[in-house]
């Protein structure tokens, strides 16, 4: 079969009408080495899937670039929006919380920016991931590549944004002459690292679910809204942990919170010693006035911002998020594998 | 068997009816569970082996499952059961320009497209110039794709896919895209792939395309594999299927549109004889056109050589072929010469375009053609004006 047809074929270029030298010489078809057969329809293990993603890491890089490049195409300010966005939030929230609700946090803007940065990463990657496969249906329906790359690219784009907004934050630190807690700087990487793993897992999960149930995207919006208010971004964590007391771990079970608080702890670096001095002074004033609240312990004192956040707290809480993140990757890949079989029909 | 490029084993694909797009939770909750079971087998127990280096056609009417099977091989659909093995890099030309983003430049899109197909940036960059050369739009490399014409878009898509050097190329009716010149270029590329011994799986409902390009073909009907064999036998099976069902025969099953040529007979050259060392003519002079033909397929004793003449405005002045004149070619392979002899050319001045073709008597397969590459110049030395040399005389006398 192959030989009879190859003689036929070697004489091609009929469309040119000119004499093809190789044709008149009867050039032999050269035999290509035949690559090994690989299964293209079967199940792939989670490891195989991760290996495939690694093989397509360039695609991941290109998709991140595309997402960043395309997002602000045609807008006058372009890339500046990435940086303007948190600043605008900052203005609005500062007015509402400081001026109207009178949240007692010194340097509120800086405090807010720390949490907002982390939150923007979580919300950005999950929102992006949820629509990633549906929005890229034209590619998904025509070419095979490990589809997990799509939600991962959303996480990657959000990570780049986090870094850029981090530059804004660093600028803010300079302007306000607020020194971060230099010795604890490495904790920031841990805080981002565990969150990347978590968002990657959750992103893969929501991306796959959203193909079958487009409600997921809308449900996610609601969940993210609730999650935002539960994450001690606009209010000091101490006001929660004080109230929870022994059950403080309950609040820290929110997987976004440890990273938020770590950022606040390290970058915002709350002037808790100043506050302690201030509290002593206030307490002395109450005592001098003979206020009964001194004995009852109910005096209205300037609250501490974060409470006791030490290395141990960060290690255990971030460790927990990391473990949760790995579990979410496993769960995400499993669900993804199951749902992926029907992408072709459901898109 | 070790030379297989694609092995399809017991592949079935179940398509759910109705619920295929059931994409909201509410719908999922409200929909009657039993309705979920309604559906149909788009593919049922397909077993196929495509040998490395062969061009394999998938034939069938709309809904026969041929495109579904191609998508399963391309991995954009997952079969419900069965296994598919493929050797090396599989690239699908399911639709050209898949994944192009309108806001990105051509170059950025090509890079992205390359990585979608699993290439490394360096690999893509090395081929970047070739790709834009091939697509004939080197000047547009840094222009956002949204400013491309649809033809440019399709050309770039095709250029990326063929420059990828896949081991197995899946083609689904894409050759219908673009203008005729580019189509021919695409076909040339497909031929290059064939020469290089790459495997091609072709989906088409064009019997002619399958006959002209494929080594073997499979016929699918309602998701079942009817037969695998040589293209003529496959086309017969398909025809019988249509006839047996009393369906209207597709045009190309009766008189296929000539799209692709099988290279088993070629025009090797065209020469116009000389008079006094010149190839141009004066009105009324004789003309002999020599067409070199090479036939390397013994079965090609039904080759017809044809000629057409057009004037500068594209009007066809004459068309003729050996079949119409009752001339049969010598039944031998190798070099032939066909002489078109004209006693006198009754044309006045002008440049006339000559086209030549080789095809079979009912024009269902074209082997080669040479369109308007040759010209015949005629210099008018007569006192007449216009197109045709009618050699009139005038007699003038008094009275009536």
Interface residues (C-beta under 8 A of the other chain):
Chain A: X1 X2 X5 X6 X7 X8 X9 X10 X11 X12 X13 X14 X15 X16 X17 X19 X23 X24 X27 X29 X30 X31 X32 X34 X35 X36 X37 X38 X39 X40 X41 X42 X55 X56 X58 X59 X61 X62 X63 X66 X69 X70 X73 X74 X136 X138 X139 X140 X141 X142 X143 X144 X145 X211 X212 X213 X214 X215 X340 X341 X342 X344 X345 X346
Chain B: X2 X3 X4 X5 X7 X11 X15 X16 X20 X21 X22 X23 X24 X25 X26 X28 X51 X52 X53 X54 X55 X71 X72 X73 X74 X75 X76 X77 X78 X79 X82 X83 X84 X85 X86 X87 X88 X89 X90 X92 X94 X95 X98 X99 X101 X103 X104 X108 X111 X112 X115 X116 X117 X118 X119 X120 X121 X167 X184 X187 X188 X191 X192 X194 X195 X196 X197 X198 X215 X216 X261 X262 X263 X264 X266 X267 X268 X269 X294 X296 X297 X367 X368 X369 X370 X371 X373
